[in-house]
Amino acid sequence: MTGVGGIGGPVRGERTADVLARRLGQAILSGAIAPGTRLREETLAKQFSVSRTPVREALIALSASGLVEVEPNRGSTVLRLTAEDVAEVYHLRALLESESAALAASRGTPEVAELLAKTCDRMAELHDAPASEQLAADTFFHYTIAEASGSPRLHALVRQVSAIPEAYRSSIPYTSGDMTEAERQHRAIAAAIGDRSDTKARELMRSHVAWAGRLAVERLGFGSAGQDQ
């Protein structure tokens, strides 16, 4: 399979499908896997030393994010990503995550609020950390809120639409200024959830994901939305 060499190897830790989606997404975003490349489940399963089930789940997640097109019985094909694609993914993520934040606030517990606050404290220590460590803290914050929404379907959708954001964040670290702003926004969201203010939590999360989306379009080299790389 052309263009996939060098990203394989056994997958260990985390949820296997999530790791696969992030590795493949990172390779696609970096150009290591070119548009038009066909991704076959059996080949990827052998390359990553896993069963075909997590490979299939990873490809479905990448399909939902617009990175690949899944064709039944034919495999999946890598698509060409545009600025509009990235902006749309973050728009969808904002819709889903703003709802999960509102639900988490309405169901809020002191334990969830405390956990979110600790995650913000962790972010404060990661200004000069590798991208992977920043990503781990960031996704833990967002997925904790999605899980706290009480809706397993919503939680699953949030994870599914996060394939592109995770792939991009795993290779391009935030600057110290980015981390300061992200931490500030996270703390505001956590406070709203702790106060059980669903309206405020929804608005803050929507604004936060929109901010992250604008950074993604810029950092991925698209310039402003509407211009291809």
HELIX and SHEET records of a PDB file:
HELIX    1   1 THR A   16  SER A   30  1                                  15    
HELIX    2   2 GLU A   41  PHE A   48  1                                   8    
HELIX    3   3 ARG A   52  ALA A   64  1                                  13    
HELIX    4   4 ALA A   83  SER A  106  1                                  24    
HELIX    5   5 PRO A  110  MET A  123  1                                  14    
HELIX    6   6 ALA A  131  ALA A  148  1                                  18    
HELIX    7   7 PRO A  152  VAL A  161  1                                  10    
HELIX    8   8 ALA A  163  ARG A  169  1                                   7    
HELIX    9   9 SER A  176  GLY A  194  1                                  19    
HELIX   10  10 ASP A  198  ARG A  219  1                                  22    
SHEET    1   A 3 ARG A  38  LEU A  39  0                                        
SHEET    2   A 3 GLY A  75  VAL A  78 -1                                        
SHEET    3   A 3 VAL A  68  GLU A  71 -1                                        
END                                                                             
